[in-house]
Amino acid sequence: MTGVQTCALPILSLIVTFTTFAIGYLARPLGGIVLGRLGDRMGRRGVFLASIFVTSLATLGIGLVPTYASWGIVASLLVVVLRLTQGFCIGGELAGAITYVVETAPTRAPFVCSVVFGFVTAGVALATTIALVVHGGAGCVLNPGAAWIAVAKGSSKPDVCPSDHLRLRQRRPTA
C-alpha cells in the first residue's frame, strides 16, 4: 500500500501495514448492519449497487494515493479512511447479496447462497494466486511498480528490490 511506510524499522512498518489492512475487516459488520437496514427501507438492489460503486471508488482511491514521502501522514490517514470505507461497503455487499439471492430464489436458497460464497472465495483465491505469482516470481518483497516493469521486460526479478537494499544496509558494520 502506498503511504503506509511511516517508520525506519521494518517490523513496525509491517505492523502498520497489517493494521491498515485489518481496519477494513473491522468495519465489515457495521457495514452489514447499516447497509442491511438501508436495504430493508430503500430496496436491496439500489443499496447493493451503490455499495459496489463506493467500494470500487475506495479501491481506486487507495491505488491513487501518493506515497508517504510526498504527502506525509495525510497519505497514511487517507489510506486508512479509504480502507474503512471499503470494508464498510463490502460488509453491506455480502449481506445484501445473500439476502437478495435468497429472496429472488427462495426454493433454491441453499444453492444460490453457496454460489455467492463460492464466487467470493474464488475471488480471494485468484487475488492470492496473482500476488504469489508477482511476488514469488520476483523473489523478494518489492514495490508494485518494479514488479510490473519486470513483467513488461519479461524478467522474473526486477532491477530494484527494496528488500535487497534493506538487507545490504543491515549488514553494513556500524562505526
C-alpha positions, 0 to 999 in steps of 0.5 A: 500500500502506498503511504503506509511506510511511516517508520525506519524499522521494518517490523513496525512498518509491517505492523502498520501495514497489517493494521491498515489492512485489518481496519477494513475487516473491522468495519465489515459488520457495521457495514452489514448492519447499516447497509442491511437496514438501508436495504430493508427501507430503500430496496436491496438492489439500489443499496447493493449497487451503490455499495459496489460503486463506493467500494470500487471508488475506495479501491481506486482511491487507495491505488491513487494515493501518493506515497508517504514521502510526498504527502506525509501522514495525510497519505497514511490517514487517507489510506486508512479512511479509504480502507474503512470505507471499503470494508464498510461497503463490502460488509453491506455487499455480502449481506445484501447479496445473500439476502437478495439471492435468497429472496429472488430464489427462495426454493433454491436458497441453499444453492444460490447462497453457496454460489455467492460464497463460492464466487467470493472465495474464488475471488480471494483465491485468484487475488492470492494466486496473482500476488504469489505469482508477482511476488514469488516470481520476483523473489523478494518483497518489492514495490508494485511498480518494479514488479510490473516493469519486470513483467513488461521486460519479461524478467522474473526479478526486477532491477530494484528490490527494496528488500535487497537494499534493506538487507545490504544496509543491515549488514553494513558494520556500524562505526 
